[in-house]
Amino acid sequence: NIIENREIVRNMLSELPFVKKIYHSDANFLLVEVDEPKQIYDYLVANKIIVRNRSNVYLCNGCLRITIGTPAENTMLVHSLKNYKAN
């Protein structure tokens, strides 16, 4: 389930204009390089979606770590991100 959901989330994230790179993952999370990582992180937290801001970690500049959740949680994450620039 996690592998299947990870690929679904990867595909949906890859369509977002502010996503620069999605790193290969064999784990239950994706490391995603984005424009404005702090602003996106803060926006998600304000929407009660918790990810990890890894943008200050060596070799993770501009990255958020997104854990794969349930299909409903994943949909909520992607829906929120699609609305990010609209706010």
All heavy atoms as an XYZ file, in Angstrom:
708
protein
N       0.809     -1.200      0.000
C       0.000      0.000      0.000
C       0.854      1.266      0.000
O       0.540      2.208     -0.715
C      -0.918      0.023      1.215
C      -2.300     -0.492      0.926
O      -2.686     -0.646     -0.229
N      -3.049     -0.746      1.972
N       1.866      1.294      0.828
C       2.702      2.493      0.914
C       3.384      2.772     -0.417
O       3.418      3.917     -0.881
C       3.737      2.374      2.051
C       3.026      2.437      3.401
C       4.796      3.481      1.959
C       3.909      2.191      4.593
N       3.906      1.732     -1.052
C       4.602      1.921     -2.335
C       3.629      2.473     -3.377
O       3.952      3.426     -4.105
C       5.244      0.604     -2.805
C       6.367      0.205     -1.864
C       5.753      0.723     -4.238
C       6.895     -1.206     -2.070
N       2.455      1.892     -3.449
C       1.456      2.353     -4.411
C       1.053      3.797     -4.128
O       1.001      4.631     -5.032
C       0.229      1.441     -4.339
C      -0.864      1.794     -5.312
C      -2.050      0.853     -5.193
O      -1.834     -0.355     -4.954
O      -3.190      1.336     -5.326
N       0.781      4.102     -2.860
C       0.395      5.469     -2.497
C       1.536      6.461     -2.698
O       1.292      7.607     -3.083
C      -0.111      5.514     -1.060
C      -1.494      4.918     -0.937
O      -2.364      5.194     -1.753
N      -1.702      4.089      0.068
N       2.763      6.028     -2.455
C       3.923      6.904     -2.674
C       3.993      7.318     -4.141
O       4.236      8.484     -4.459
C       5.199      6.200     -2.238
C       6.436      7.085     -2.338
C       7.703      6.328     -1.999
N       7.921      5.276     -2.977
C       8.424      4.069     -2.703
N       8.748      3.754     -1.468
N       8.592      3.182     -3.651
N       3.748      6.394     -5.040
C       3.811      6.704     -6.465
C       2.658      7.604     -6.894
O       2.838      8.489     -7.738
C       3.854      5.421     -7.289
C       5.137      4.639     -7.097
C       6.405      5.483     -7.205
O       6.570      6.198     -8.223
O       7.227      5.457     -6.267
N       1.494      7.405     -6.308
C       0.358      8.288     -6.600
C       0.687      9.712     -6.158
O       0.482     10.675     -6.908
C      -0.920      7.767     -5.906
C      -1.367      6.464     -6.570
C      -2.026      8.819     -5.935
C      -2.436      5.713     -5.799
N       1.217      9.850     -4.950
C       1.578     11.184     -4.437
C       2.690     11.786     -5.300
O       2.629     12.968     -5.662
C       1.997     11.119     -2.951
C       2.560     12.447     -2.474
C       0.818     10.692     -2.092
N       3.683     10.996     -5.655
C       4.777     11.482     -6.507
C       4.221     12.064     -7.808
O       4.591     13.157     -8.221
C       5.758     10.364     -6.826
C       6.868     10.773     -7.797
C       7.668      9.600     -8.328
N       8.260      8.804     -7.283
C       9.403      9.106     -6.642
N      10.046     10.218     -6.948
N       9.874      8.316     -5.719
N       3.316     11.343     -8.436
C       2.743     11.797     -9.702
C       1.953     13.085     -9.532
O       2.045     13.989    -10.365
C       1.869     10.701    -10.317
C       2.681      9.526    -10.795
O       3.863      9.644    -11.121
N       2.059      8.359    -10.835
N       1.186     13.188     -8.455
C       0.402     14.399     -8.224
C       1.304     15.587     -7.897
O       1.072     16.699     -8.385
C      -0.622     14.167     -7.119
C      -1.737     13.217     -7.534
S      -3.125     13.145     -6.380
C      -2.416     12.217     -5.040
N       2.335     15.359     -7.092
C       3.255     16.450     -6.742
C       4.026     16.940     -7.956
O       4.316     18.132     -8.086
C       4.239     15.994     -5.665
C       3.673     15.732     -4.274
C       4.761     15.161     -3.364
C       3.078     16.993     -3.677
N       4.358     16.027     -8.856
C       5.165     16.411    -10.023
C       4.439     17.392    -10.939
O       5.064     18.068    -11.748
C       5.589     15.173    -10.806
O       4.480     14.565    -11.426
N       3.129     17.508    -10.796
C       2.343     18.431    -11.607
C       2.295     19.846    -11.036
O       1.829     20.761    -11.708
C       0.922     17.899    -11.763
C       0.867     16.567    -12.493
C      -0.533     15.979    -12.543
O      -1.490     16.647    -12.077
O      -0.662     14.854    -13.033
N       2.772     20.027     -9.825
C       2.712     21.346     -9.183
C       3.851     22.228     -9.686
O       5.000     21.788     -9.739
C       2.771     21.195     -7.668
C       1.624     20.400     -7.048
C       1.865     20.172     -5.566
C       0.294     21.100     -7.288
N       3.561     23.477    -10.031
C       4.582     24.342    -10.649
C       5.752     24.699     -9.733
O       6.833     25.013    -10.228
C       3.795     25.591    -11.045
C       2.588     25.582    -10.174
C       2.275     24.142     -9.892
N       5.562     24.657     -8.422
C       6.643     25.037     -7.511
C       7.497     23.854     -7.068
O       8.450     24.030     -6.320
C       6.091     25.784     -6.290
C       4.956     25.086     -5.612
C       5.175     24.087     -4.690
C       3.645     25.439     -5.913
C       4.131     23.443     -4.071
C       2.586     24.802     -5.295
C       2.832     23.798     -4.374
N       7.174     22.663     -7.531
C       7.994     21.487     -7.229
C       9.131     21.426     -8.236
O       8.907     21.347     -9.443
C       7.150     20.191     -7.269
C       8.039     18.962     -7.165
C       6.127     20.202     -6.141
N      10.354     21.497     -7.732
C      11.534     21.498     -8.596
C      12.065     20.091     -8.843
O      12.501     19.776     -9.942
C      12.632     22.350     -7.967
C      12.258     23.809     -7.826
C      13.187     24.511     -6.885
C      14.198     25.313     -7.616
N      15.065     26.084     -6.706
N      12.032     19.251     -7.811
C      12.580     17.909     -7.928
C      11.974     17.025     -6.854
O      11.757     17.468     -5.729
C      14.106     17.940     -7.767
C      14.765     16.593     -7.904
C      16.283     16.703     -7.851
C      16.899     15.330     -8.061
N      18.350     15.405     -8.190
N      11.710     15.776     -7.220
C      11.283     14.768     -6.257
C      12.343     13.681     -6.298
O      12.559     13.050     -7.333
C       9.901     14.187     -6.609
C       8.866     15.312     -6.685
C       9.495     13.125     -5.584
C       7.509     14.871     -7.221
N      13.018     13.499     -5.187
C      14.117     12.538     -5.122
C      13.586     11.107     -5.058
O      12.511     10.855     -4.511
C      15.003     12.817     -3.905
C      15.796     14.087     -4.058
C      15.257     15.317     -3.690
C      17.071     14.058     -4.604
C      15.974     16.486     -3.851
C      17.804     15.230     -4.762
C      17.239     16.440     -4.388
O      17.946     17.592     -4.556
N      14.351     10.198     -5.616
C      14.003      8.776     -5.565
C      13.872      8.341     -4.108
O      14.639      8.767     -3.246
C      15.068      7.933     -6.266
C      14.828      6.467     -6.115
N      13.864      5.801     -6.847
C      15.365      5.555     -5.270
C      13.855      4.537     -6.475
N      14.750      4.357     -5.516
N      12.887      7.486     -3.853
C      12.675      7.014     -2.492
C      12.243      5.553     -2.502
O      11.404      5.150     -3.310
C      11.584      7.846     -1.815
O      11.291      7.331     -0.534
N      12.826      4.785     -1.599
C      12.383      3.424     -1.329
C      11.736      3.359      0.056
O      11.502      2.275      0.580
C      13.571      2.449     -1.388
C      14.082      2.249     -2.798
O      13.259      2.242     -3.743
O      15.307      2.099     -2.968
N      11.478      4.506      0.637
C      10.968      4.592      2.010
C       9.501      5.011      2.009
O       8.871      5.131      0.967
C      11.808      5.592      2.792
N       8.988      5.319      3.190
C       7.600      5.735      3.331
C       7.449      7.256      3.260
O       6.484      7.814      3.758
C       7.012      5.221      4.654
C       7.666      5.872      5.860
O       8.811      6.325      5.802
N       6.933      5.914      6.965
N       8.408      7.916      2.632
C       8.345      9.368      2.481
C       8.982      9.773      1.159
O       9.690      8.998      0.526
C       9.042     10.076      3.652
C      10.520      9.831      3.725
C      11.405     10.627      3.023
C      11.023      8.804      4.510
C      12.771     10.396      3.090
C      12.376      8.562      4.580
C      13.260      9.367      3.866
N       8.704     11.018      0.774
C       9.334     11.623     -0.392
C      10.079     12.873      0.057
O       9.584     13.630      0.896
C       8.275     12.026     -1.428
C       7.528     10.899     -2.107
C       6.338     11.456     -2.899
C       8.456     10.107     -3.009
N      11.252     13.079     -0.493
C      11.998     14.309     -0.286
C      11.756     15.154     -1.529
O      12.090     14.738     -2.650
C      13.489     14.015     -0.097
C      14.342     15.203      0.332
C      13.925     15.698      1.714
C      15.817     14.814      0.331
N      11.151     16.326     -1.323
C      10.680     17.139     -2.433
C      11.329     18.514     -2.362
O      11.174     19.232     -1.367
C       9.139     17.276     -2.386
C       8.632     18.074     -3.569
C       8.483     15.905     -2.329
N      12.044     18.878     -3.404
C      12.632     20.213     -3.492
C      11.594     21.155     -4.075
O      11.004     20.872     -5.126
C      13.883     20.203     -4.364
C      14.594     21.533     -4.400
C      15.855     21.514     -5.245
O      16.263     20.425     -5.701
O      16.422     22.600     -5.454
N      11.358     22.264     -3.375
C      10.316     23.211     -3.773
C      10.842     24.637     -3.740
O      11.836     24.936     -3.080
C       9.088     23.108     -2.838
C       8.416     21.762     -2.961
C       9.454     23.407     -1.400
N      10.144     25.505     -4.456
C      10.353     26.939     -4.283
C       9.704     27.317     -2.955
O       8.691     26.735     -2.575
C       9.659     27.724     -5.404
C      10.238     27.453     -6.781
O      11.454     27.199     -6.882
O       9.467     27.484     -7.756
N      10.252     28.242     -2.256
C       9.677     28.776     -1.017
C       9.375     27.701      0.031
O       8.244     27.591      0.517
C       8.398     29.554     -1.320
C       8.568     30.660     -2.326
C       7.259     31.346     -2.672
O       6.175     30.727     -2.533
O       7.323     32.512     -3.066
N      10.361     26.886      0.411
C      10.073     25.792      1.347
C       9.500     26.255      2.683
O       8.570     25.620      3.204
C      11.416     25.091      1.522
C      12.435     26.093      1.107
C      11.776     26.943      0.068
N      10.010     27.344      3.240
C       9.493     27.803      4.537
C       8.053     28.270      4.419
O       7.216     27.954      5.265
C      10.363     28.915      5.116
C       9.802     29.402      6.459
C      10.742     30.224      7.242
C      10.221     30.749      8.543
N       8.930     30.344      9.036
N       7.750     28.998      3.359
C       6.391     29.492      3.168
C       5.411     28.339      2.951
O       4.308     28.337      3.501
C       6.328     30.460      1.982
C       7.054     31.756      2.226
C       8.554     31.696      1.923
O       9.151     30.625      1.805
N       9.176     32.854      1.806
N       5.817     27.340      2.172
C       4.955     26.178      1.943
C       4.777     25.396      3.240
O       3.665     24.984      3.582
C       5.517     25.288      0.812
C       5.440     26.052     -0.516
C       4.753     23.966      0.728
C       6.153     25.368     -1.668
N       5.862     25.204      3.966
C       5.791     24.509      5.259
C       4.811     25.225      6.194
O       3.926     24.595      6.784
C       7.187     24.437      5.883
C       7.179     23.903      7.287
C       7.120     22.531      7.526
C       7.204     24.764      8.384
C       7.093     22.030      8.819
C       7.177     24.273      9.679
C       7.127     22.909      9.886
O       7.092     22.422     11.175
N       4.968     26.542      6.332
C       4.093     27.320      7.213
C       2.637     27.235      6.759
O       1.720     27.133      7.583
C       4.542     28.778      7.268
C       5.857     28.961      8.002
O       6.281     28.048      8.747
O       6.478     30.036      7.817
N       2.408     27.285      5.458
C       1.064     27.175      4.905
C       0.443     25.823      5.265
O      -0.713     25.751      5.686
C       1.119     27.368      3.392
C      -0.154     27.015      2.679
C      -1.239     27.892      2.662
C      -0.282     25.796      2.015
C      -2.415     27.562      2.015
C      -1.457     25.462      1.359
C      -2.512     26.350      1.364
O      -3.670     26.007      0.715
N       1.213     24.758      5.109
C       0.694     23.424      5.433
C       0.393     23.296      6.920
O      -0.651     22.756      7.301
C       1.679     22.348      4.976
C       1.783     22.161      3.459
C       2.918     21.192      3.119
C       0.467     21.690      2.869
N       1.287     23.791      7.760
C       1.058     23.734      9.209
C      -0.220     24.502      9.563
O      -1.032     24.029     10.370
C       2.270     24.283      9.986
C       1.935     24.490     11.457
C       3.457     23.332      9.845
N      -0.416     25.656      8.952
C      -1.629     26.436      9.205
C      -2.881     25.669      8.788
O      -3.968     25.904      9.324
C      -1.561     27.775      8.476
N      -2.721     24.742      7.850
C      -3.832     23.909      7.386
C      -3.842     22.540      8.076
O      -4.473     21.607      7.595
C      -3.772     23.754      5.870
C      -4.243     25.007      5.173
O      -5.435     25.235      5.047
N      -3.309     25.832      4.748
N      -3.096     22.447      9.177
C      -3.048     21.238     10.009
C      -2.495     20.024      9.269
O      -2.907     18.891      9.510
C      -4.421     20.946     10.603
C      -4.902     22.081     11.475
C      -6.225     21.802     12.088
C      -6.547     23.019     12.945
N      -7.875     23.143     13.341
N      -1.544     20.295      8.376
C      -0.839     19.229      7.668
C       0.630     19.340      8.056
O       1.257     20.376      7.827
C      -1.016     19.346      6.145
C      -2.495     19.214      5.787
C      -0.177     18.296      5.423
C      -2.812     19.516      4.356
N       1.153     18.279      8.632
C       2.516     18.311      9.143
C       3.449     17.566      8.187
O       3.242     16.398      7.878
C       2.599     17.680     10.549
C       1.621     18.365     11.500
C       4.028     17.732     11.079
C       1.808     19.850     11.669
N       4.452     18.281      7.730
C       5.560     17.712      6.965
C       6.829     18.165      7.679
O       6.773     18.927      8.640
C       5.548     18.177      5.484
C       4.279     17.723      4.775
C       5.717     19.686      5.372
N       7.956     17.729      7.207
C       9.217     18.169      7.820
C       9.944     19.113      6.878
O      10.175     18.780      5.719
C      10.105     16.970      8.135
C       9.550     16.130      9.237
C      10.530     15.082      9.644
N       9.962     14.294     10.729
C      10.592     13.329     11.325
N      11.802     12.989     10.950
N      10.015     12.656     12.299
N      10.303     20.254      7.420
C      11.092     21.213      6.647
C      12.560     20.816      6.788
O      13.149     20.969      7.846
C      10.856     22.627      7.159
C      11.577     23.663      6.334
O      12.370     23.348      5.475
N      11.280     24.919      6.607
N      13.131     20.289      5.738
C      14.524     19.840      5.763
C      15.422     20.821      5.010
O      16.577     20.523      4.731
C      14.652     18.456      5.122
C      13.695     17.413      5.696
C      13.779     17.282      7.183
N      14.966     16.531      7.544
C      15.466     16.448      8.765
N      14.864     17.063      9.754
N      16.541     15.761      9.010
N      14.918     22.001      4.691
C      15.641     22.935      3.831
C      16.944     23.454      4.423
O      17.798     23.942      3.693
C      14.739     24.105      3.434
O      14.286     24.797      4.568
N      17.123     23.342      5.730
C      18.376     23.787      6.346
C      19.339     22.646      6.630
O      20.384     22.852      7.231
C      18.087     24.552      7.637
C      17.395     25.864      7.355
O      17.658     26.514      6.358
N      16.485     26.249      8.223
N      18.992     21.444      6.206
C      19.839     20.273      6.410
C      20.805     20.162      5.237
O      20.418     20.341      4.079
C      18.985     18.989      6.542
C      19.850     17.754      6.635
C      18.061     19.101      7.745
N      22.053     19.846      5.533
C      23.076     19.699      4.504
C      22.587     18.766      3.392
O      22.049     17.695      3.660
C      24.365     19.156      5.141
C      25.504     18.964      4.172
C      26.108     20.051      3.553
C      25.954     17.703      3.860
C      27.146     19.883      2.664
C      26.990     17.517      2.972
C      27.595     18.606      2.372
O      28.610     18.428      1.477
N      22.729     19.199      2.159
C      22.335     18.493      0.942
C      20.817     18.390      0.746
O      20.357     17.690     -0.145
C      22.962     17.091      0.859
C      24.489     17.050      0.779
C      24.974     15.599      0.749
C      24.993     17.809     -0.442
N      20.052     19.070      1.566
C      18.589     19.059      1.428
C      18.044     20.465      1.207
O      16.888     20.743      1.525
C      17.936     18.451      2.663
S      18.261     16.708      2.881
N      18.848     21.356      0.681
C      18.433     22.751      0.491
C      17.101     22.819     -0.244
O      16.938     22.231     -1.305
C      19.483     23.527     -0.293
C      20.778     23.670      0.466
O      20.818     23.454      1.673
N      21.842     24.019     -0.232
N      16.173     23.535      0.327
C      14.885     23.751     -0.307
C      13.949     22.563     -0.281
O      12.978     22.532     -1.038
N      14.200     21.587      0.587
C      13.412     20.350      0.565
C      12.450     20.221      1.743
O      12.758     20.619      2.856
C      14.330     19.132      0.562
S      15.237     18.924     -0.981
N      11.323     19.615      1.437
C      10.362     19.186      2.437
C      10.314     17.671      2.403
O      10.375     17.068      1.325
C       8.971     19.738      2.139
C       8.831     21.254      2.090
C       7.418     21.637      1.679
C       9.183     21.879      3.424
N      10.193     17.066      3.567
C      10.059     15.611      3.657
C       8.588     15.317      3.918
O       8.022     15.735      4.928
C      10.913     15.056      4.787
C      10.796     13.548      4.925
C      11.652     13.064      6.079
N      11.573     11.615      6.183
C      10.998     10.966      7.185
N      10.469     11.635      8.188
N      10.975      9.658      7.194
N       7.980     14.615      2.976
C       6.551     14.333      3.036
C       6.357     12.847      3.279
O       6.706     12.014      2.443
C       5.859     14.767      1.731
C       6.018     16.279      1.552
C       4.396     14.347      1.737
C       5.536     16.801      0.223
N       5.804     12.519      4.433
C       5.517     11.127      4.770
C       4.227     10.708      4.073
O       3.253     11.450      4.062
C       5.380     10.958      6.294
O       6.603     11.369      6.912
C       5.087      9.509      6.665
N       4.251      9.511      3.513
C       3.071      8.980      2.851
C       2.089      8.509      3.914
O       2.442      7.743      4.804
C       3.453      7.825      1.905
C       4.506      8.280      0.885
C       2.219      7.251      1.222
C       4.116      9.494      0.053
N       0.857      8.986      3.812
C      -0.170      8.637      4.784
C      -1.244      7.776      4.158
O      -1.015      7.064      3.173
N      -2.420      7.892      4.706
C      -3.565      7.188      4.138
C      -3.964      7.879      2.832
O      -3.596      9.041      2.600
C      -4.758      7.228      5.104
O      -5.200      8.591      5.233
C      -4.413      6.648      6.468
N      -4.734      7.214      1.986
C      -5.190      7.890      0.763
C      -5.901      9.216      1.057
O      -5.682     10.199      0.349
C      -6.133      6.860      0.125
C      -5.551      5.541      0.537
C      -5.101      5.781      1.971
N      -6.709      9.265      2.114
C      -7.404     10.512      2.460
C      -6.415     11.601      2.875
O      -6.556     12.764      2.477
C      -8.418     10.253      3.573
N      -5.408     11.248      3.673
C      -4.392     12.225      4.092
C      -3.593     12.717      2.889
O      -3.297     13.914      2.779
C      -3.456     11.597      5.118
C      -4.108     11.325      6.449
C      -3.275     10.448      7.362
O      -2.439      9.654      6.875
O      -3.479     10.552      8.589
N      -3.240     11.804      1.998
C      -2.473     12.181      0.806
C      -3.272     13.126     -0.083
O      -2.733     14.106     -0.613
C      -2.058     10.935      0.024
C      -1.152     10.028      0.818
O      -0.461     10.455      1.733
N      -1.169      8.753      0.472
N      -4.555     12.844     -0.234
C      -5.423     13.706     -1.043
C      -5.524     15.090     -0.421
O      -5.467     16.105     -1.125
C      -6.817     13.076     -1.190
O      -6.677     11.816     -1.862
C      -7.763     13.965     -1.971
N      -5.674     15.145      0.906
C      -5.752     16.434      1.597
C      -4.459     17.234      1.395
O      -4.502     18.446      1.153
C      -6.021     16.220      3.093
C      -6.253     17.511      3.836
S      -6.800     17.368      5.569
C      -6.064     15.895      6.148
N      -3.318     16.567      1.482
C      -2.027     17.227      1.264
C      -1.956     17.827     -0.132
O      -1.665     19.019     -0.297
C      -0.880     16.226      1.454
C       0.468     16.692      0.913
C       1.127     17.671      1.875
C       1.370     15.526      0.619
N      -2.230     17.017     -1.134
C      -2.111     17.494     -2.515
C      -3.142     18.583     -2.796
O      -2.826     19.587     -3.442
C      -2.220     16.323     -3.511
C      -2.263     16.826     -4.940
C      -1.039     15.365     -3.320
N      -4.354     18.423     -2.299
C      -5.384     19.450     -2.488
C      -4.929     20.781     -1.875
O      -5.071     21.836     -2.487
C      -6.705     18.996     -1.863
C      -7.797     20.011     -1.972
N      -8.428     20.295     -3.159
C      -8.343     20.811     -1.031
C      -9.324     21.251     -2.939
N      -9.298     21.582     -1.662
N      -4.376     20.726     -0.687
C      -3.870     21.941     -0.025
C      -2.751     22.573     -0.833
O      -2.710     23.796     -1.013
C      -3.390     21.637      1.385
O      -4.463     21.305      2.211
N      -1.842     21.748     -1.343
C      -0.731     22.284     -2.127
C      -1.215     22.891     -3.441
O      -0.667     23.893     -3.902
C       0.307     21.204     -2.382
C       1.155     20.820     -1.170
C       2.011     19.605     -1.479
C       2.013     21.992     -0.712
N      -2.228     22.313     -4.041
C      -2.784     22.887     -5.272
C      -3.370     24.260     -5.018
O      -3.382     25.108     -5.895
C      -3.844     21.966     -5.864
C      -3.266     20.765     -6.563
C      -4.354     19.902     -7.180
C      -3.742     18.729     -7.910
N      -4.792     17.855     -8.503
N      -3.858     24.481     -3.797
C      -4.439     25.774     -3.434
C      -3.418     26.739     -2.846
O      -3.777     27.854     -2.490
C      -5.578     25.561     -2.438
C      -6.769     24.926     -3.082
O      -7.122     25.243     -4.208
N      -7.382     23.977     -2.392
N      -2.167     26.336     -2.744
C      -1.143     27.158     -2.088
C      -1.038     28.549     -2.690
O      -1.099     29.534     -1.986
C       0.217     26.445     -2.136
C       1.370     27.322     -1.733
C       1.471     27.816     -0.439
C       2.345     27.669     -2.653
C       2.515     28.640     -0.063
C       3.404     28.482     -2.286
C       3.483     28.958     -1.003
O       4.514     29.773     -0.640
N      -0.876     28.663     -3.961
C      -0.697     29.983     -4.596
C      -1.987     30.768     -4.680
O      -1.964     31.975     -4.884
C      -0.082     29.821     -5.989
C       1.383     29.510     -5.942
C       2.153     30.641     -5.344
C       3.644     30.406     -5.424
N       4.436     31.460     -4.879
N      -3.109     30.094     -4.516
C      -4.400     30.792     -4.575
C      -4.638     31.631     -3.335
O      -5.486     32.511     -3.338
C      -5.519     29.770     -4.751
N      -3.898     31.354     -2.256
C      -4.116     32.083     -0.990
C      -3.225     33.282     -0.855
O      -2.253     33.488     -1.353
C      -3.899     31.145      0.197
C      -4.970     30.089      0.251
O      -6.101     30.354     -0.142
N      -4.630     28.919      0.695
